[in-house]
Amino acid sequence: MRWPRYGAYIVLKYFISKTDKSETYVTVHFDGEPQVLPDCEDHYCSYSTFLKSLQNRIDKPKKIYQA
């Protein structure tokens, strides 16, 4: 893994279809360049696919029990 350069930035954009409000999409831009996410075919990724992809990559928080 390579660290991004100092001052690099990530932008996530959320889109709702004008023709079908139930269709939503996400785009990810790194330093202004659109990125194709691993589970998506294009840089416009359906929101449901984006969430499923994140669930497989982010650790779930551990439960803390109080005595």
PQR file of N, CA, C, O and H, with PARSE charges and radii, in Angstrom:
ATOM      1  N   MET A   1       0.840  -1.184   0.000 -0.4000 1.5000
ATOM      2  CA  MET A   1       0.000   0.000   0.000 -0.0000 2.0000
ATOM      3  C   MET A   1       0.882   1.243   0.000  0.5500 1.7000
ATOM      4  O   MET A   1       1.885   1.299   0.711 -0.5500 1.4000
ATOM      5  N   ARG A   2       0.515   2.205  -0.774 -0.4000 1.5000
ATOM      6  CA  ARG A   2       1.259   3.450  -0.855 -0.0000 2.0000
ATOM      7  C   ARG A   2       0.449   4.563  -0.215  0.5500 1.7000
ATOM      8  O   ARG A   2      -0.757   4.661  -0.442 -0.5500 1.4000
ATOM      9  H   ARG A   2      -0.300   2.159  -1.351  0.4000 1.0000
ATOM     10  N   TRP A   3       1.089   5.392   0.572 -0.4000 1.5000
ATOM     11  CA  TRP A   3       0.411   6.521   1.208 -0.0000 2.0000
ATOM     12  C   TRP A   3       0.151   7.615   0.185  0.5500 1.7000
ATOM     13  O   TRP A   3       0.993   7.858  -0.680 -0.5500 1.4000
ATOM     14  H   TRP A   3       2.069   5.312   0.756  0.4000 1.0000
ATOM     15  N   PRO A   4      -1.004   8.284   0.264 -0.5600 1.5000
ATOM     16  CA  PRO A   4      -1.257   9.408  -0.648  0.2800 2.0000
ATOM     17  C   PRO A   4      -0.344  10.582  -0.308  0.5500 1.7000
ATOM     18  O   PRO A   4       0.118  10.718   0.825 -0.5500 1.4000
ATOM     19  N   ARG A   5      -0.095  11.416  -1.294 -0.4000 1.5000
ATOM     20  CA  ARG A   5       0.774  12.575  -1.066 -0.0000 2.0000
ATOM     21  C   ARG A   5       0.095  13.567  -0.118  0.5500 1.7000
ATOM     22  O   ARG A   5      -1.124  13.533   0.052 -0.5500 1.4000
ATOM     23  H   ARG A   5      -0.471  11.305  -2.214  0.4000 1.0000
ATOM     24  N   TYR A   6       0.866  14.425   0.481 -0.4000 1.5000
ATOM     25  CA  TYR A   6       0.348  15.449   1.378 -0.0000 2.0000
ATOM     26  C   TYR A   6      -0.585  16.375   0.598  0.5500 1.7000
ATOM     27  O   TYR A   6      -0.234  16.836  -0.488 -0.5500 1.4000
ATOM     28  H   TYR A   6       1.856  14.453   0.343  0.4000 1.0000
ATOM     29  N   GLY A   7      -1.742  16.644   1.135 -0.4000 1.5000
ATOM     30  CA  GLY A   7      -2.707  17.528   0.486 -0.0000 2.0000
ATOM     31  C   GLY A   7      -3.646  16.808  -0.476  0.5500 1.7000
ATOM     32  O   GLY A   7      -4.497  17.442  -1.101 -0.5500 1.4000
ATOM     33  H   GLY A   7      -2.027  16.270   2.017  0.4000 1.0000
ATOM     34  N   ALA A   8      -3.499  15.485  -0.600 -0.4000 1.5000
ATOM     35  CA  ALA A   8      -4.418  14.729  -1.456 -0.0000 2.0000
ATOM     36  C   ALA A   8      -5.814  14.779  -0.845  0.5500 1.7000
ATOM     37  O   ALA A   8      -5.966  14.949   0.365 -0.5500 1.4000
ATOM     38  H   ALA A   8      -2.808  14.970  -0.093  0.4000 1.0000
ATOM     39  N   TYR A   9      -6.827  14.631  -1.688 -0.4000 1.5000
ATOM     40  CA  TYR A   9      -8.194  14.699  -1.168 -0.0000 2.0000
ATOM     41  C   TYR A   9      -9.106  13.709  -1.881  0.5500 1.7000
ATOM     42  O   TYR A   9      -8.880  13.333  -3.031 -0.5500 1.4000
ATOM     43  H   TYR A   9      -6.704  14.493  -2.671  0.4000 1.0000
ATOM     44  N   ILE A  10     -10.141  13.303  -1.159 -0.4000 1.5000
ATOM     45  CA  ILE A  10     -11.150  12.385  -1.684 -0.0000 2.0000
ATOM     46  C   ILE A  10     -12.499  13.083  -1.617  0.5500 1.7000
ATOM     47  O   ILE A  10     -12.847  13.678  -0.597 -0.5500 1.4000
ATOM     48  H   ILE A  10     -10.325  13.608  -0.225  0.4000 1.0000
ATOM     49  N   VAL A  11     -13.259  13.011  -2.708 -0.4000 1.5000
ATOM     50  CA  VAL A  11     -14.602  13.599  -2.753 -0.0000 2.0000
ATOM     51  C   VAL A  11     -15.585  12.490  -3.098  0.5500 1.7000
ATOM     52  O   VAL A  11     -15.410  11.782  -4.089 -0.5500 1.4000
ATOM     53  H   VAL A  11     -12.976  12.529  -3.537  0.4000 1.0000
ATOM     54  N   LEU A  12     -16.621  12.341  -2.273 -0.4000 1.5000
ATOM     55  CA  LEU A  12     -17.717  11.419  -2.567 -0.0000 2.0000
ATOM     56  C   LEU A  12     -18.915  12.246  -2.977  0.5500 1.7000
ATOM     57  O   LEU A  12     -19.285  13.198  -2.289 -0.5500 1.4000
ATOM     58  H   LEU A  12     -16.763  12.916  -1.468  0.4000 1.0000
ATOM     59  N   LYS A  13     -19.526  11.886  -4.100 -0.4000 1.5000
ATOM     60  CA  LYS A  13     -20.712  12.600  -4.577 -0.0000 2.0000
ATOM     61  C   LYS A  13     -21.876  11.622  -4.634  0.5500 1.7000
ATOM     62  O   LYS A  13     -21.729  10.479  -5.067 -0.5500 1.4000
ATOM     63  H   LYS A  13     -19.226  11.113  -4.658  0.4000 1.0000
ATOM     64  N   TYR A  14     -23.030  12.092  -4.189 -0.4000 1.5000
ATOM     65  CA  TYR A  14     -24.247  11.282  -4.141 -0.0000 2.0000
ATOM     66  C   TYR A  14     -25.235  11.845  -5.152  0.5500 1.7000
ATOM     67  O   TYR A  14     -25.539  13.037  -5.130 -0.5500 1.4000
ATOM     68  H   TYR A  14     -23.149  13.020  -3.837  0.4000 1.0000
ATOM     69  N   PHE A  15     -25.737  10.988  -6.043 -0.4000 1.5000
ATOM     70  CA  PHE A  15     -26.656  11.413  -7.093 -0.0000 2.0000
ATOM     71  C   PHE A  15     -27.980  10.669  -6.984  0.5500 1.7000
ATOM     72  O   PHE A  15     -28.012   9.486  -6.647 -0.5500 1.4000
ATOM     73  H   PHE A  15     -25.490  10.019  -6.062  0.4000 1.0000
ATOM     74  N   ILE A  16     -29.071  11.373  -7.273 -0.4000 1.5000
ATOM     75  CA  ILE A  16     -30.401  10.776  -7.366 -0.0000 2.0000
ATOM     76  C   ILE A  16     -30.860  10.940  -8.810  0.5500 1.7000
ATOM     77  O   ILE A  16     -30.792  12.035  -9.369 -0.5500 1.4000
ATOM     78  H   ILE A  16     -29.045  12.334  -7.547  0.4000 1.0000
ATOM     79  N   SER A  17     -31.324   9.858  -9.404 -0.4000 1.5000
ATOM     80  CA  SER A  17     -31.790   9.889 -10.791 -0.0000 2.0000
ATOM     81  C   SER A  17     -32.974  10.836 -10.936  0.5500 1.7000
ATOM     82  O   SER A  17     -33.869  10.857 -10.090 -0.5500 1.4000
ATOM     83  H   SER A  17     -31.380   8.969  -8.950  0.4000 1.0000
ATOM     84  N   LYS A  18     -32.977  11.621 -12.012 -0.4000 1.5000
ATOM     85  CA  LYS A  18     -34.098  12.530 -12.270 -0.0000 2.0000
ATOM     86  C   LYS A  18     -35.336  11.769 -12.734  0.5500 1.7000
ATOM     87  O   LYS A  18     -36.462  12.199 -12.484 -0.5500 1.4000
ATOM     88  H   LYS A  18     -32.250  11.604 -12.699  0.4000 1.0000
ATOM     89  N   THR A  19     -35.129  10.645 -13.406 -0.4000 1.5000
ATOM     90  CA  THR A  19     -36.264   9.886 -13.940 -0.0000 2.0000
ATOM     91  C   THR A  19     -36.842   8.891 -12.947  0.5500 1.7000
ATOM     92  O   THR A  19     -38.045   8.629 -12.964 -0.5500 1.4000
ATOM     93  H   THR A  19     -34.214  10.296 -13.609  0.4000 1.0000
ATOM     94  N   ASP A  20     -35.995   8.329 -12.073 -0.4000 1.5000
ATOM     95  CA  ASP A  20     -36.460   7.354 -11.084 -0.0000 2.0000
ATOM     96  C   ASP A  20     -35.782   7.665  -9.754  0.5500 1.7000
ATOM     97  O   ASP A  20     -34.603   7.364  -9.569 -0.5500 1.4000
ATOM     98  H   ASP A  20     -35.018   8.543 -12.059  0.4000 1.0000
ATOM     99  N   LYS A  21     -36.516   8.258  -8.841 -0.4000 1.5000
ATOM    100  CA  LYS A  21     -35.952   8.716  -7.562 -0.0000 2.0000
ATOM    101  C   LYS A  21     -35.406   7.577  -6.707  0.5500 1.7000
ATOM    102  O   LYS A  21     -34.643   7.827  -5.774 -0.5500 1.4000
ATOM    103  H   LYS A  21     -37.474   8.502  -8.991  0.4000 1.0000
ATOM    104  N   SER A  22     -35.780   6.330  -7.005 -0.4000 1.5000
ATOM    105  CA  SER A  22     -35.263   5.199  -6.228 -0.0000 2.0000
ATOM    106  C   SER A  22     -33.862   4.784  -6.695  0.5500 1.7000
ATOM    107  O   SER A  22     -33.183   4.024  -6.005 -0.5500 1.4000
ATOM    108  H   SER A  22     -36.400   6.127  -7.764  0.4000 1.0000
ATOM    109  N   GLU A  23     -33.429   5.272  -7.850 -0.4000 1.5000
ATOM    110  CA  GLU A  23     -32.088   4.977  -8.349 -0.0000 2.0000
ATOM    111  C   GLU A  23     -31.121   6.036  -7.833  0.5500 1.7000
ATOM    112  O   GLU A  23     -31.241   7.218  -8.154 -0.5500 1.4000
ATOM    113  H   GLU A  23     -33.980   5.890  -8.411  0.4000 1.0000
ATOM    114  N   THR A  24     -30.162   5.588  -7.028 -0.4000 1.5000
ATOM    115  CA  THR A  24     -29.171   6.505  -6.464 -0.0000 2.0000
ATOM    116  C   THR A  24     -27.776   5.975  -6.771  0.5500 1.7000
ATOM    117  O   THR A  24     -27.555   4.767  -6.861 -0.5500 1.4000
ATOM    118  H   THR A  24     -30.065   4.628  -6.767  0.4000 1.0000
ATOM    119  N   TYR A  25     -26.851   6.897  -6.928 -0.4000 1.5000
ATOM    120  CA  TYR A  25     -25.495   6.544  -7.317 -0.0000 2.0000
ATOM    121  C   TYR A  25     -24.478   7.326  -6.493  0.5500 1.7000
ATOM    122  O   TYR A  25     -24.781   8.378  -5.930 -0.5500 1.4000
ATOM    123  H   TYR A  25     -27.030   7.878  -6.855  0.4000 1.0000
ATOM    124  N   VAL A  26     -23.264   6.783  -6.441 -0.4000 1.5000
ATOM    125  CA  VAL A  26     -22.151   7.421  -5.750 -0.0000 2.0000
ATOM    126  C   VAL A  26     -20.972   7.459  -6.709  0.5500 1.7000
ATOM    127  O   VAL A  26     -20.735   6.507  -7.452 -0.5500 1.4000
ATOM    128  H   VAL A  26     -23.018   5.928  -6.899  0.4000 1.0000
ATOM    129  N   THR A  27     -20.238   8.559  -6.690 -0.4000 1.5000
ATOM    130  CA  THR A  27     -18.955   8.611  -7.391 -0.0000 2.0000
ATOM    131  C   THR A  27     -17.886   8.979  -6.376  0.5500 1.7000
ATOM    132  O   THR A  27     -18.142   9.704  -5.415 -0.5500 1.4000
ATOM    133  H   THR A  27     -20.431   9.333  -6.086  0.4000 1.0000
ATOM    134  N   VAL A  28     -16.692   8.470  -6.605 -0.4000 1.5000
ATOM    135  CA  VAL A  28     -15.554   8.771  -5.742 -0.0000 2.0000
ATOM    136  C   VAL A  28     -14.476   9.391  -6.616  0.5500 1.7000
ATOM    137  O   VAL A  28     -14.100   8.838  -7.649 -0.5500 1.4000
ATOM    138  H   VAL A  28     -16.484   7.881  -7.386  0.4000 1.0000
ATOM    139  N   HIS A  29     -13.986  10.546  -6.188 -0.4000 1.5000
ATOM    140  CA  HIS A  29     -12.913  11.237  -6.909 -0.0000 2.0000
ATOM    141  C   HIS A  29     -11.709  11.358  -5.985  0.5500 1.7000
ATOM    142  O   HIS A  29     -11.840  11.775  -4.834 -0.5500 1.4000
ATOM    143  H   HIS A  29     -14.291  10.995  -5.349  0.4000 1.0000
ATOM    144  N   PHE A  30     -10.537  10.993  -6.492 -0.4000 1.5000
ATOM    145  CA  PHE A  30      -9.283  11.139  -5.754 -0.0000 2.0000
ATOM    146  C   PHE A  30      -8.443  12.169  -6.490  0.5500 1.7000
ATOM    147  O   PHE A  30      -8.052  11.959  -7.639 -0.5500 1.4000
ATOM    148  H   PHE A  30     -10.431  10.655  -7.427  0.4000 1.0000
ATOM    149  N   ASP A  31      -8.171  13.273  -5.828 -0.4000 1.5000
ATOM    150  CA  ASP A  31      -7.443  14.395  -6.441 -0.0000 2.0000
ATOM    151  C   ASP A  31      -8.085  14.841  -7.755  0.5500 1.7000
ATOM    152  O   ASP A  31      -7.390  15.165  -8.718 -0.5500 1.4000
ATOM    153  H   ASP A  31      -8.488  13.443  -4.895  0.4000 1.0000
ATOM    154  N   GLY A  32      -9.417  14.855  -7.782 -0.4000 1.5000
ATOM    155  CA  GLY A  32     -10.146  15.328  -8.947 -0.0000 2.0000
ATOM    156  C   GLY A  32     -10.361  14.300 -10.043  0.5500 1.7000
ATOM    157  O   GLY A  32     -11.059  14.580 -11.018 -0.5500 1.4000
ATOM    158  H   GLY A  32      -9.981  14.592  -6.999  0.4000 1.0000
ATOM    159  N   GLU A  33      -9.774  13.113  -9.905 -0.4000 1.5000
ATOM    160  CA  GLU A  33      -9.913  12.061 -10.916 -0.0000 2.0000
ATOM    161  C   GLU A  33     -10.961  11.048 -10.466  0.5500 1.7000
ATOM    162  O   GLU A  33     -10.871  10.533  -9.352 -0.5500 1.4000
ATOM    163  H   GLU A  33      -9.207  12.886  -9.114  0.4000 1.0000
ATOM    164  N   PRO A  34     -11.961  10.747 -11.314 -0.5600 1.5000
ATOM    165  CA  PRO A  34     -12.958   9.745 -10.927  0.2800 2.0000
ATOM    166  C   PRO A  34     -12.315   8.363 -10.785  0.5500 1.7000
ATOM    167  O   PRO A  34     -11.463   7.979 -11.587 -0.5500 1.4000
ATOM    168  N   GLN A  35     -12.729   7.634  -9.768 -0.4000 1.5000
ATOM    169  CA  GLN A  35     -12.187   6.311  -9.483 -0.0000 2.0000
ATOM    170  C   GLN A  35     -13.261   5.253  -9.712  0.5500 1.7000
ATOM    171  O   GLN A  35     -14.428   5.464  -9.379 -0.5500 1.4000
ATOM    172  H   GLN A  35     -13.421   7.946  -9.117  0.4000 1.0000
ATOM    173  N   VAL A  36     -12.870   4.125 -10.276 -0.4000 1.5000
ATOM    174  CA  VAL A  36     -13.785   2.994 -10.422 -0.0000 2.0000
ATOM    175  C   VAL A  36     -13.578   2.101  -9.204  0.5500 1.7000
ATOM    176  O   VAL A  36     -12.479   1.598  -8.972 -0.5500 1.4000
ATOM    177  H   VAL A  36     -11.923   3.954 -10.546  0.4000 1.0000
ATOM    178  N   LEU A  37     -14.631   1.909  -8.435 -0.4000 1.5000
ATOM    179  CA  LEU A  37     -14.549   1.098  -7.225 -0.0000 2.0000
ATOM    180  C   LEU A  37     -14.507  -0.382  -7.588  0.5500 1.7000
ATOM    181  O   LEU A  37     -15.010  -0.772  -8.642 -0.5500 1.4000
ATOM    182  H   LEU A  37     -15.524   2.318  -8.623  0.4000 1.0000
ATOM    183  N   PRO A  38     -13.910  -1.219  -6.722 -0.5600 1.5000
ATOM    184  CA  PRO A  38     -13.708  -2.633  -7.057  0.2800 2.0000
ATOM    185  C   PRO A  38     -14.969  -3.396  -7.475  0.5500 1.7000
ATOM    186  O   PRO A  38     -14.897  -4.227  -8.380 -0.5500 1.4000
ATOM    187  N   ASP A  39     -16.100  -3.145  -6.855 -0.4000 1.5000
ATOM    188  CA  ASP A  39     -17.319  -3.900  -7.162 -0.0000 2.0000
ATOM    189  C   ASP A  39     -18.190  -3.230  -8.226  0.5500 1.7000
ATOM    190  O   ASP A  39     -19.298  -3.696  -8.493 -0.5500 1.4000
ATOM    191  H   ASP A  39     -16.158  -2.470  -6.119  0.4000 1.0000
ATOM    192  N   CYS A  40     -17.712  -2.157  -8.830 -0.4000 1.5000
ATOM    193  CA  CYS A  40     -18.503  -1.394  -9.806 -0.0000 2.0000
ATOM    194  C   CYS A  40     -17.850  -1.465 -11.184  0.5500 1.7000
ATOM    195  O   CYS A  40     -16.634  -1.614 -11.304 -0.5500 1.4000
ATOM    196  H   CYS A  40     -16.812  -1.779  -8.612  0.4000 1.0000
ATOM    197  N   GLU A  41     -18.672  -1.357 -12.206 -0.4000 1.5000
ATOM    198  CA  GLU A  41     -18.166  -1.414 -13.577 -0.0000 2.0000
ATOM    199  C   GLU A  41     -17.784  -0.045 -14.123  0.5500 1.7000
ATOM    200  O   GLU A  41     -17.016   0.050 -15.080 -0.5500 1.4000
ATOM    201  H   GLU A  41     -19.660  -1.236 -12.109  0.4000 1.0000
ATOM    202  N   ASP A  42     -18.313   1.010 -13.525 -0.4000 1.5000
ATOM    203  CA  ASP A  42     -18.110   2.368 -14.006 -0.0000 2.0000
ATOM    204  C   ASP A  42     -17.821   3.249 -12.795  0.5500 1.7000
ATOM    205  O   ASP A  42     -17.947   2.793 -11.659 -0.5500 1.4000
ATOM    206  H   ASP A  42     -18.937   0.932 -12.748  0.4000 1.0000
ATOM    207  N   HIS A  43     -17.435   4.507 -13.022 -0.4000 1.5000
ATOM    208  CA  HIS A  43     -17.198   5.381 -11.869 -0.0000 2.0000
ATOM    209  C   HIS A  43     -18.499   5.819 -11.205  0.5500 1.7000
ATOM    210  O   HIS A  43     -18.477   6.328 -10.084 -0.5500 1.4000
ATOM    211  H   HIS A  43     -17.332   4.878 -13.945  0.4000 1.0000
ATOM    212  N   TYR A  44     -19.647   5.628 -11.889 -0.4000 1.5000
ATOM    213  CA  TYR A  44     -20.948   5.792 -11.237 -0.0000 2.0000
ATOM    214  C   TYR A  44     -21.324   4.438 -10.647  0.5500 1.7000
ATOM    215  O   TYR A  44     -21.574   3.483 -11.382 -0.5500 1.4000
ATOM    216  H   TYR A  44     -19.665   5.215 -12.800  0.4000 1.0000
ATOM    217  N   CYS A  45     -21.364   4.359  -9.343 -0.4000 1.5000
ATOM    218  CA  CYS A  45     -21.638   3.103  -8.651 -0.0000 2.0000
ATOM    219  C   CYS A  45     -23.001   3.208  -7.963  0.5500 1.7000
ATOM    220  O   CYS A  45     -23.287   4.210  -7.308 -0.5500 1.4000
ATOM    221  H   CYS A  45     -21.161   5.134  -8.745  0.4000 1.0000
ATOM    222  N   SER A  46     -23.832   2.191  -8.106 -0.4000 1.5000
ATOM    223  CA  SER A  46     -25.127   2.254  -7.426 -0.0000 2.0000
ATOM    224  C   SER A  46     -24.886   2.319  -5.920  0.5500 1.7000
ATOM    225  O   SER A  46     -23.948   1.716  -5.399 -0.5500 1.4000
ATOM    226  H   SER A  46     -23.599   1.377  -8.639  0.4000 1.0000
ATOM    227  N   TYR A  47     -25.740   3.053  -5.242 -0.4000 1.5000
ATOM    228  CA  TYR A  47     -25.569   3.262  -3.803 -0.0000 2.0000
ATOM    229  C   TYR A  47     -25.625   1.939  -3.045  0.5500 1.7000
ATOM    230  O   TYR A  47     -24.863   1.743  -2.098 -0.5500 1.4000
ATOM    231  H   TYR A  47     -26.503   3.543  -5.665  0.4000 1.0000
ATOM    232  N   SER A  48     -26.506   1.037  -3.439 -0.4000 1.5000
ATOM    233  CA  SER A  48     -26.611  -0.254  -2.748 -0.0000 2.0000
ATOM    234  C   SER A  48     -25.329  -1.071  -2.917  0.5500 1.7000
ATOM    235  O   SER A  48     -24.879  -1.705  -1.963 -0.5500 1.4000
ATOM    236  H   SER A  48     -27.125   1.197  -4.208  0.4000 1.0000
ATOM    237  N   THR A  49     -24.736  -1.068  -4.108 -0.4000 1.5000
ATOM    238  CA  THR A  49     -23.472  -1.769  -4.337 -0.0000 2.0000
ATOM    239  C   THR A  49     -22.356  -1.134  -3.524  0.5500 1.7000
ATOM    240  O   THR A  49     -21.515  -1.836  -2.963 -0.5500 1.4000
ATOM    241  H   THR A  49     -25.102  -0.552  -4.884  0.4000 1.0000
ATOM    242  N   PHE A  50     -22.344   0.189  -3.458 -0.4000 1.5000
ATOM    243  CA  PHE A  50     -21.349   0.921  -2.678 -0.0000 2.0000
ATOM    244  C   PHE A  50     -21.420   0.527  -1.202  0.5500 1.7000
ATOM    245  O   PHE A  50     -20.388   0.280  -0.577 -0.5500 1.4000
ATOM    246  H   PHE A  50     -23.028   0.760  -3.913  0.4000 1.0000
ATOM    247  N   LEU A  51     -22.633   0.468  -0.640 -0.4000 1.5000
ATOM    248  CA  LEU A  51     -22.791   0.094   0.769 -0.0000 2.0000
ATOM    249  C   LEU A  51     -22.360  -1.346   1.018  0.5500 1.7000
ATOM    250  O   LEU A  51     -21.698  -1.626   2.018 -0.5500 1.4000
ATOM    251  H   LEU A  51     -23.471   0.668  -1.147  0.4000 1.0000
ATOM    252  N   LYS A  52     -22.724  -2.263   0.127 -0.4000 1.5000
ATOM    253  CA  LYS A  52     -22.308  -3.662   0.273 -0.0000 2.0000
ATOM    254  C   LYS A  52     -20.793  -3.776   0.234  0.5500 1.7000
ATOM    255  O   LYS A  52     -20.202  -4.542   0.995 -0.5500 1.4000
ATOM    256  H   LYS A  52     -23.261  -2.036  -0.685  0.4000 1.0000
ATOM    257  N   SER A  53     -20.177  -3.024  -0.641 -0.4000 1.5000
ATOM    258  CA  SER A  53     -18.723  -3.031  -0.754 -0.0000 2.0000
ATOM    259  C   SER A  53     -18.067  -2.532   0.533  0.5500 1.7000
ATOM    260  O   SER A  53     -17.066  -3.091   0.982 -0.5500 1.4000
ATOM    261  H   SER A  53     -20.658  -2.402  -1.259  0.4000 1.0000
ATOM    262  N   LEU A  54     -18.631  -1.481   1.122 -0.4000 1.5000
ATOM    263  CA  LEU A  54     -18.083  -0.951   2.370 -0.0000 2.0000
ATOM    264  C   LEU A  54     -18.241  -1.928   3.523  0.5500 1.7000
ATOM    265  O   LEU A  54     -17.343  -2.049   4.356 -0.5500 1.4000
ATOM    266  H   LEU A  54     -19.444  -1.026   0.757  0.4000 1.0000
ATOM    267  N   GLN A  55     -19.367  -2.627   3.585 -0.4000 1.5000
ATOM    268  CA  GLN A  55     -19.608  -3.571   4.677 -0.0000 2.0000
ATOM    269  C   GLN A  55     -18.566  -4.679   4.688  0.5500 1.7000
ATOM    270  O   GLN A  55     -18.239  -5.207   5.751 -0.5500 1.4000
ATOM    271  H   GLN A  55     -20.097  -2.529   2.909  0.4000 1.0000
ATOM    272  N   ASN A  56     -18.045  -5.034   3.536 -0.4000 1.5000
ATOM    273  CA  ASN A  56     -17.028  -6.081   3.456 -0.0000 2.0000
ATOM    274  C   ASN A  56     -15.628  -5.568   3.771  0.5500 1.7000
ATOM    275  O   ASN A  56     -14.707  -6.367   3.941 -0.5500 1.4000
ATOM    276  H   ASN A  56     -18.311  -4.605   2.672  0.4000 1.0000
ATOM    277  N   ARG A  57     -15.450  -4.266   3.850 -0.4000 1.5000
ATOM    278  CA  ARG A  57     -14.114  -3.699   4.035 -0.0000 2.0000
ATOM    279  C   ARG A  57     -13.905  -2.982   5.364  0.5500 1.7000
ATOM    280  O   ARG A  57     -12.767  -2.684   5.727 -0.5500 1.4000
ATOM    281  H   ARG A  57     -16.198  -3.617   3.712  0.4000 1.0000
ATOM    282  N   ILE A  58     -14.971  -2.703   6.088 -0.4000 1.5000
ATOM    283  CA  ILE A  58     -14.857  -1.963   7.343 -0.0000 2.0000
ATOM    284  C   ILE A  58     -15.135  -2.902   8.504  0.5500 1.7000
ATOM    285  O   ILE A  58     -16.126  -3.634   8.500 -0.5500 1.4000
ATOM    286  H   ILE A  58     -15.895  -2.945   5.793  0.4000 1.0000
ATOM    287  N   ASP A  59     -14.256  -2.878   9.495 -0.4000 1.5000
ATOM    288  CA  ASP A  59     -14.457  -3.700  10.685 -0.0000 2.0000
ATOM    289  C   ASP A  59     -15.654  -3.201  11.470  0.5500 1.7000
ATOM    290  O   ASP A  59     -15.868  -1.997  11.611 -0.5500 1.4000
ATOM    291  H   ASP A  59     -13.452  -2.284   9.498  0.4000 1.0000
ATOM    292  N   LYS A  60     -16.425  -4.137  11.975 -0.4000 1.5000
ATOM    293  CA  LYS A  60     -17.563  -3.767  12.809 -0.0000 2.0000
ATOM    294  C   LYS A  60     -17.056  -3.373  14.192  0.5500 1.7000
ATOM    295  O   LYS A  60     -16.099  -3.969  14.687 -0.5500 1.4000
ATOM    296  H   LYS A  60     -16.252  -5.115  11.860  0.4000 1.0000
ATOM    297  N   PRO A  61     -17.683  -2.373  14.827 -0.5600 1.5000
ATOM    298  CA  PRO A  61     -17.225  -1.967  16.156  0.2800 2.0000
ATOM    299  C   PRO A  61     -17.437  -3.085  17.167  0.5500 1.7000
ATOM    300  O   PRO A  61     -18.405  -3.841  17.090 -0.5500 1.4000
ATOM    301  N   LYS A  62     -16.517  -3.171  18.110 -0.4000 1.5000
ATOM    302  CA  LYS A  62     -16.626  -4.180  19.160 -0.0000 2.0000
ATOM    303  C   LYS A  62     -17.569  -3.676  20.242  0.5500 1.7000
ATOM    304  O   LYS A  62     -17.586  -2.490  20.571 -0.5500 1.4000
ATOM    305  H   LYS A  62     -15.731  -2.557  18.172  0.4000 1.0000
ATOM    306  N   LYS A  63     -18.341  -4.588  20.781 -0.4000 1.5000
ATOM    307  CA  LYS A  63     -19.253  -4.222  21.860 -0.0000 2.0000
ATOM    308  C   LYS A  63     -18.466  -4.064  23.152  0.5500 1.7000
ATOM    309  O   LYS A  63     -17.570  -4.852  23.451 -0.5500 1.4000
ATOM    310  H   LYS A  63     -18.327  -5.551  20.514  0.4000 1.0000
ATOM    311  N   ILE A  64     -18.812  -3.048  23.900 -0.4000 1.5000
ATOM    312  CA  ILE A  64     -18.170  -2.801  25.193 -0.0000 2.0000
ATOM    313  C   ILE A  64     -19.201  -3.088  26.272  0.5500 1.7000
ATOM    314  O   ILE A  64     -20.289  -2.512  26.283 -0.5500 1.4000
ATOM    315  H   ILE A  64     -19.541  -2.407  23.657  0.4000 1.0000
ATOM    316  N   TYR A  65     -18.845  -3.979  27.169 -0.4000 1.5000
ATOM    317  CA  TYR A  65     -19.758  -4.356  28.245 -0.0000 2.0000
ATOM    318  C   TYR A  65     -19.316  -3.699  29.539  0.5500 1.7000
ATOM    319  O   TYR A  65     -18.129  -3.669  29.865 -0.5500 1.4000
ATOM    320  H   TYR A  65     -17.961  -4.448  27.160  0.4000 1.0000
ATOM    321  N   GLN A  66     -20.275  -3.182  30.261 -0.4000 1.5000
ATOM    322  CA  GLN A  66     -19.977  -2.596  31.566 -0.0000 2.0000
ATOM    323  C   GLN A  66     -20.390  -3.578  32.644  0.5500 1.7000
ATOM    324  O   GLN A  66     -21.425  -4.235  32.537 -0.5500 1.4000
ATOM    325  H   GLN A  66     -21.239  -3.207  29.996  0.4000 1.0000
ATOM    326  N   ALA A  67     -19.571  -3.673  33.687 -0.4000 1.5000
ATOM    327  CA  ALA A  67     -19.860  -4.605  34.787 -0.0000 2.0000
ATOM    328  C   ALA A  67     -20.835  -4.017  35.765  0.5500 1.7000
ATOM    329  O   ALA A  67     -21.188  -4.666  36.750 -0.5500 1.4000
ATOM    330  H   ALA A  67     -18.730  -3.139  33.774  0.4000 1.0000
TER
END
